């Protein structure tokens, strides 16, 4: 007589059990989908104890202005899931609309700590903290908004600027946020550069951060300099460079030896390549230092190199070492320093009258006037003439020193 296998009956019913389980799991998936996506009222009918359905229904009631219903549903949702953010948010907002600001603050602070994604909660917290001049917390929540919502950028930056100007208590908290180098810092500093009041705030921030590890970067300074130049705020350029000492004021002409060092635009050399001219930097070797090499053949005026300066009013000496290559004709190459604001040419010194002076040095004494000359340009140019010139020369050691 055959022996019955253990579990034989279970084996016969196993396909039925698996099928029932699959049906149940499928229904649960349908229920969850409806809870997440169906209208809030339908979701609540399908799953009346679901924390998600309760939270969605509470949000719908709040939006409709039925505060009692919203509060009740939010309370039920929190009983089902004490960590449900949406229910906590609705509970806090209904408290606020009912006039219980303290209760709302406690709930929404907790909600804000739980989620960095809800803009409505963080906007409420910003406004509430500002009302009691808690700038550290207000700016922290504002920073959260800036990370996620582009449309908040302009009003929040205006808030930062206004608070900094009008309430001294706001300055230290904002500086602390900036010292952390948040991702919005560069955009904020760039916004400040667009207005006169913002420029004043930027100068104050630059001075405060000057000696810290979070001082303005070369890129941030470059944006300030270039924006001020575009706005023709030349005194601001001079003031900012003097304040931060970058590029260093001890080097009035940056990289005068043409080594190719990187720096802060526009306080670096700009080279112009045009028809009939070639410009290159040559590295130092045993016989010659690093230099700017220019080649040109033609009639008209050209600019080979230029750089912005911020010389204080006073007397200076420009010195440039150069070498004219064999076969170079009378050059008409000239080193100029010109005031950007007034257009006054304070020095215009030709390189050489003939190749016989090579190698040589250009020296020029000049005076920067007290007005109309906060910013200058130094340029190497050719002056126009009625004869074609063939210039091939190298320049190095461009130095400007104050006369004692």
C-alpha positions as CSV (number, residue, x, y, z in Angstrom):
1,X,0.0,0.0,0.0
2,X,1.6,3.4,-1.0
3,X,2.5,5.7,1.7
4,X,1.0,9.2,1.5
5,X,3.5,12.0,1.1
6,X,3.8,14.5,3.9
7,X,2.1,17.7,2.9
8,X,0.3,16.1,0.0
9,X,-3.0,17.9,0.8
10,X,-1.2,21.3,1.2
11,X,0.4,20.7,-2.2
12,X,-3.0,20.3,-3.8
13,X,-4.2,23.6,-2.4
14,X,-0.9,25.6,-2.9
15,X,-1.9,26.9,-6.4
16,X,-5.1,28.2,-4.9
17,X,-3.3,29.9,-2.1
18,X,-0.8,31.5,-4.4
19,X,-3.6,32.7,-6.7
20,X,-5.5,34.3,-3.8
21,X,-2.3,36.0,-2.5
22,X,-1.6,37.4,-6.0
23,X,-5.2,38.7,-6.2
24,X,-4.9,40.3,-2.7
25,X,-1.5,41.9,-3.6
26,X,-2.9,43.2,-6.8
27,X,-5.8,44.8,-5.0
28,X,-3.5,46.4,-2.5
29,X,-1.6,47.9,-5.4
30,X,-4.8,49.3,-6.9
31,X,-5.9,50.7,-3.5
32,X,-2.5,52.4,-3.0
33,X,-2.7,53.8,-6.5
34,X,-6.2,55.2,-5.9
35,X,-5.1,56.6,-2.5
36,X,-2.2,58.4,-4.1
37,X,-4.0,59.7,-7.3
38,X,-7.7,59.6,-7.0
39,X,-9.6,62.7,-5.8
40,X,-9.1,63.1,-2.0
41,X,-12.8,62.3,-1.2
42,X,-12.7,59.0,-3.2
43,X,-9.3,58.1,-1.7
44,X,-10.7,58.5,1.8
45,X,-13.7,56.3,1.1
46,X,-11.5,53.5,-0.3
47,X,-9.1,53.7,2.6
48,X,-10.6,55.6,5.5
49,X,-7.8,54.8,7.9
50,X,-4.9,55.4,5.5
51,X,-2.6,58.2,6.7
52,X,-2.0,59.3,3.1
53,X,-5.7,59.5,2.4
54,X,-6.4,61.3,5.6
55,X,-3.6,63.8,4.8
56,X,-4.9,64.4,1.3
57,X,-8.4,64.9,2.5
58,X,-7.2,67.3,5.2
59,X,-5.3,69.4,2.6
60,X,-8.4,69.5,0.4
61,X,-10.5,70.7,3.3
62,X,-8.0,73.4,4.2
63,X,-7.9,74.6,0.6
64,X,-11.7,74.9,0.7
65,X,-11.6,76.9,3.9
66,X,-13.3,74.3,6.1
67,X,-10.8,74.6,8.9
68,X,-12.6,72.4,11.5
69,X,-12.8,69.5,9.0
70,X,-9.2,70.0,8.0
71,X,-8.0,70.0,11.6
72,X,-10.0,66.9,12.5
73,X,-8.7,65.0,9.5
74,X,-5.1,66.1,10.2
75,X,-5.5,64.9,13.8
76,X,-6.8,61.5,12.6
77,X,-3.9,61.3,10.2
78,X,-1.4,62.0,12.9
79,X,-2.9,59.3,15.1
80,X,-2.5,56.8,12.3
81,X,1.0,58.0,11.5
82,X,2.6,60.5,13.9
83,X,5.4,61.2,11.4
84,X,3.1,62.1,8.5
85,X,4.4,65.5,7.2
86,X,1.3,66.5,5.2
87,X,-0.9,66.0,8.3
88,X,1.5,67.9,10.5
89,X,1.6,70.8,8.0
90,X,-2.2,71.0,7.8
91,X,-2.5,70.9,11.6
92,X,-0.1,73.8,11.8
93,X,-1.7,75.9,9.1
94,X,-5.2,75.4,10.6
95,X,-3.8,76.6,14.0
96,X,-2.4,79.7,12.3
97,X,-5.7,80.5,10.5
98,X,-7.5,80.0,13.8
99,X,-5.2,82.6,15.5
100,X,-3.1,80.2,17.5
101,X,0.3,81.5,16.2
102,X,2.3,79.8,19.0
103,X,0.8,76.4,18.3
104,X,1.2,76.8,14.6
105,X,4.8,77.8,15.1
106,X,5.6,74.7,17.1
107,X,3.9,72.4,14.5
108,X,5.3,74.0,11.4
109,X,8.8,74.2,12.8
110,X,8.7,70.5,13.3
111,X,7.3,70.1,9.8
112,X,10.0,72.2,8.4
113,X,12.7,70.1,10.1
114,X,11.1,67.0,8.7
115,X,11.0,68.2,5.1
116,X,13.2,70.6,3.2
117,X,10.9,70.3,0.1
118,X,7.7,72.1,1.1
119,X,8.0,75.7,0.1
120,X,4.7,76.8,1.8
121,X,6.0,75.7,5.2
122,X,9.4,77.4,4.9
123,X,7.9,80.6,3.5
124,X,5.6,80.7,6.6
125,X,8.5,80.1,8.8
126,X,10.6,82.9,7.1
127,X,7.8,85.4,7.7
128,X,7.1,84.3,11.2
129,X,10.8,84.5,12.2
130,X,11.1,88.0,10.6
131,X,8.3,89.3,12.7
132,X,10.3,88.6,15.9
133,X,13.6,89.6,14.3
134,X,15.0,86.0,14.5
135,X,17.2,86.6,11.5
136,X,19.4,83.5,11.9
137,X,16.4,81.2,11.6
138,X,14.6,83.3,9.0
139,X,17.7,83.3,6.7
140,X,18.2,79.5,7.2
141,X,14.6,78.8,6.0
142,X,15.1,81.3,3.2
143,X,18.2,79.5,2.1
144,X,16.2,76.3,1.9
145,X,13.7,78.0,-0.4
146,X,16.5,79.3,-2.6
147,X,17.9,75.8,-3.1
148,X,14.6,74.6,-4.6
149,X,12.4,77.4,-6.0
150,X,13.9,79.8,-8.6
151,X,10.8,82.1,-8.4
152,X,11.7,83.0,-4.8
153,X,15.2,84.3,-5.8
154,X,14.4,88.0,-6.4
155,X,12.2,88.5,-3.3
156,X,14.5,86.7,-1.0
157,X,17.6,88.5,-2.3
158,X,15.7,91.8,-1.8
159,X,14.9,90.6,1.8
160,X,18.5,90.0,2.5
161,X,19.6,93.3,1.1
162,X,16.9,95.3,2.9
163,X,17.4,93.6,6.2
164,X,21.2,94.2,6.0
165,X,20.7,97.9,5.3
166,X,17.9,98.6,7.7
167,X,18.6,96.4,10.8
168,X,22.1,95.9,12.1
169,X,20.9,92.8,13.9
170,X,20.6,91.1,10.5
171,X,24.2,91.5,9.4
172,X,25.9,88.9,11.5
173,X,23.4,86.1,10.6
174,X,23.6,86.9,6.9
175,X,27.4,87.0,7.0
176,X,27.3,83.6,8.7
177,X,25.2,82.2,5.9
178,X,27.5,83.6,3.3
179,X,30.6,82.2,5.1
180,X,29.1,78.7,4.6
181,X,29.3,79.4,0.8
182,X,25.8,78.3,-0.1
183,X,25.1,77.5,-3.7
184,X,23.1,80.8,-4.1
185,X,26.0,83.0,-2.8
186,X,27.4,83.9,-6.2
187,X,23.9,84.8,-7.5
188,X,23.3,87.0,-4.5
189,X,26.5,88.9,-4.8
190,X,25.9,89.4,-8.6
191,X,22.5,90.8,-7.8
192,X,24.0,93.3,-5.4
193,X,26.3,94.6,-8.1
194,X,23.3,95.8,-10.1
195,X,22.3,98.7,-7.9
196,X,23.9,101.5,-6.0
197,X,22.4,100.4,-2.6
198,X,23.4,96.8,-3.4
199,X,27.0,97.9,-4.2
200,X,27.2,99.5,-0.8
201,X,26.0,96.2,0.8
202,X,28.5,94.3,-1.3
203,X,31.4,96.5,-0.1
204,X,30.4,96.0,3.5
205,X,30.2,92.2,2.9
206,X,33.5,92.2,1.1
207,X,35.2,94.0,4.0
208,X,33.6,91.7,6.6
209,X,34.7,88.6,4.8
210,X,38.1,89.9,3.8
211,X,40.1,88.1,6.5
212,X,38.0,85.0,6.7
213,X,38.4,81.7,4.8
214,X,35.2,82.7,3.0
215,X,36.5,85.9,1.4
216,X,35.3,86.8,-2.1
217,X,36.7,84.4,-4.7
218,X,38.6,85.6,-7.8
219,X,35.5,84.8,-9.8
220,X,33.2,86.7,-7.5
221,X,35.5,89.7,-7.5
222,X,35.7,89.5,-11.3
223,X,31.9,89.7,-11.5
224,X,31.9,92.8,-9.3
225,X,34.6,94.5,-11.3
226,X,33.1,93.7,-14.7
227,X,29.6,94.7,-13.6
228,X,30.9,98.0,-12.2
229,X,32.8,98.6,-15.4
230,X,29.7,98.0,-17.5
231,X,27.8,100.4,-15.3
232,X,30.6,103.0,-15.5
233,X,31.0,102.9,-11.7
234,X,34.7,103.5,-11.9
235,X,35.1,104.9,-8.4
236,X,33.5,101.7,-7.1
237,X,36.1,99.6,-8.9
238,X,38.9,101.6,-7.3
239,X,37.3,101.5,-3.9
240,X,36.7,97.7,-4.0
241,X,40.2,96.9,-5.1
242,X,41.7,99.2,-2.5
243,X,39.4,97.5,0.1
244,X,40.3,93.9,-0.6
245,X,43.8,94.4,-2.0
246,X,43.1,92.0,-4.9
247,X,44.9,92.0,-7.2
248,X,47.6,93.2,-4.9
249,X,48.1,97.0,-5.0
250,X,51.8,96.4,-4.6
251,X,51.8,95.2,-8.2
252,X,50.1,98.0,-10.1
253,X,50.7,96.2,-13.4
254,X,49.7,92.6,-13.0
255,X,52.1,90.1,-14.6
256,X,54.3,92.7,-16.1
257,X,56.8,90.0,-17.1
258,X,54.2,88.2,-19.2
259,X,54.5,84.8,-17.6
260,X,50.9,84.0,-18.3
261,X,49.7,84.0,-14.7
262,X,46.0,83.7,-14.2
263,X,44.3,86.7,-12.4
264,X,41.1,88.6,-11.9
265,X,39.6,90.1,-15.0
266,X,39.9,93.0,-16.1
267,X,43.1,93.3,-14.1
268,X,44.9,91.0,-16.5
269,X,46.4,91.4,-19.9
270,X,44.0,91.3,-22.8
271,X,45.7,90.6,-26.2
272,X,44.2,91.6,-29.5
273,X,44.7,89.4,-32.5
274,X,43.9,91.1,-35.8
275,X,44.8,91.0,-39.5
276,X,48.4,91.8,-40.1
277,X,49.5,91.2,-36.4
278,X,50.7,88.2,-34.4
279,X,50.9,88.1,-30.6
280,X,52.4,85.4,-28.4
281,X,54.0,84.8,-25.0
282,X,57.5,83.4,-25.0
283,X,58.8,81.5,-22.1
284,X,62.0,82.4,-20.3
285,X,65.3,80.7,-21.3
286,X,69.0,81.2,-20.5
287,X,69.3,84.2,-22.7
288,X,66.0,86.0,-22.5
289,X,63.2,86.4,-19.9
290,X,59.6,85.6,-20.5
291,X,58.1,88.2,-22.8
292,X,55.3,89.5,-25.0
293,X,56.2,89.0,-28.6
294,X,54.4,91.1,-31.2
295,X,54.7,91.1,-35.0
296,X,53.0,93.6,-37.2
297,X,53.1,94.9,-40.8
298,X,50.8,97.6,-41.9
299,X,49.8,101.3,-41.9
300,X,46.9,101.7,-39.4
301,X,46.7,101.9,-35.6
302,X,46.4,98.6,-33.7
303,X,46.2,97.6,-30.0
304,X,48.4,94.7,-29.0
305,X,47.8,94.4,-25.3
306,X,45.8,96.3,-22.6
307,X,45.1,96.0,-18.9
308,X,43.1,98.0,-16.3
309,X,44.8,99.9,-13.6
310,X,43.7,101.7,-10.4
311,X,46.5,104.1,-9.7
312,X,45.9,106.7,-6.9
313,X,46.4,110.4,-7.9
314,X,50.1,111.3,-8.0
315,X,53.4,111.0,-9.9
316,X,54.6,107.7,-11.4
317,X,57.3,106.3,-13.7
318,X,56.5,103.7,-16.3
319,X,59.4,101.4,-17.3
320,X,59.3,98.8,-20.1
321,X,62.2,96.7,-21.2
322,X,62.1,95.6,-24.9
323,X,64.1,94.1,-27.7
324,X,63.6,94.9,-31.4
325,X,64.4,92.1,-33.8
326,X,66.9,92.6,-36.7
327,X,65.2,94.0,-39.8
328,X,62.5,95.9,-37.8
329,X,61.8,99.3,-39.3
330,X,60.9,102.4,-37.3
331,X,58.2,101.0,-35.1
332,X,55.8,103.7,-34.0
333,X,54.9,101.2,-31.2
334,X,53.8,103.2,-28.1
335,X,53.0,102.5,-24.5
336,X,50.1,104.6,-23.3
337,X,48.3,105.2,-20.0
338,X,44.9,106.8,-20.4
339,X,42.2,107.8,-17.8
340,X,39.1,105.8,-18.5
341,X,36.6,108.4,-17.2
342,X,38.0,111.6,-18.7
343,X,39.8,110.0,-21.7
344,X,43.0,112.0,-20.8
345,X,46.2,110.5,-22.1
346,X,48.6,110.8,-19.2
347,X,51.5,109.2,-21.0
348,X,52.2,108.3,-24.6
349,X,55.8,107.1,-24.9
350,X,57.1,105.6,-28.2
351,X,59.3,102.5,-27.9
352,X,62.1,103.5,-30.1
353,X,63.0,105.7,-33.1
354,X,65.2,103.1,-34.8
355,X,66.3,99.5,-34.4
356,X,69.7,100.7,-33.3
357,X,68.4,101.3,-29.8
358,X,67.8,97.6,-29.2
359,X,67.8,96.1,-26.6
360,X,66.4,99.1,-24.7
361,X,64.1,100.5,-22.1
362,X,61.2,102.9,-22.3
363,X,60.8,105.2,-19.4
364,X,58.1,107.7,-18.9
365,X,57.2,110.0,-16.0
366,X,53.5,110.9,-15.7
367,X,50.9,112.2,-13.3
368,X,47.5,110.7,-12.5
369,X,45.1,113.6,-11.9
370,X,43.0,113.8,-8.7
371,X,39.7,113.9,-10.7
372,X,38.3,112.0,-13.6
373,X,40.9,109.2,-13.4
374,X,39.9,106.6,-10.8
375,X,40.6,103.9,-13.3
376,X,43.1,103.8,-16.1
377,X,44.1,101.6,-19.1
378,X,47.7,100.7,-20.0
379,X,48.1,99.8,-23.6
380,X,50.7,98.9,-26.2
381,X,49.6,100.3,-29.5
382,X,50.9,101.5,-32.8
383,X,50.2,105.0,-33.9
384,X,48.9,105.7,-37.5
385,X,51.3,106.9,-40.2
386,X,51.7,107.3,-43.9
387,X,54.3,104.6,-44.3
388,X,54.0,100.8,-43.8
389,X,55.9,99.5,-40.8
390,X,57.3,96.1,-40.1
391,X,57.5,95.5,-36.4
392,X,58.9,92.5,-34.6
393,X,59.6,93.1,-31.0
394,X,59.6,91.5,-27.5
395,X,58.5,93.3,-24.3
396,X,59.0,92.4,-20.7
397,X,59.4,94.0,-17.3
398,X,56.4,96.4,-17.6
399,X,56.5,98.2,-14.2
400,X,54.9,101.3,-12.8
401,X,56.3,102.8,-9.6
402,X,55.3,105.8,-7.7
403,X,57.8,108.7,-7.7
404,X,59.1,109.5,-4.2
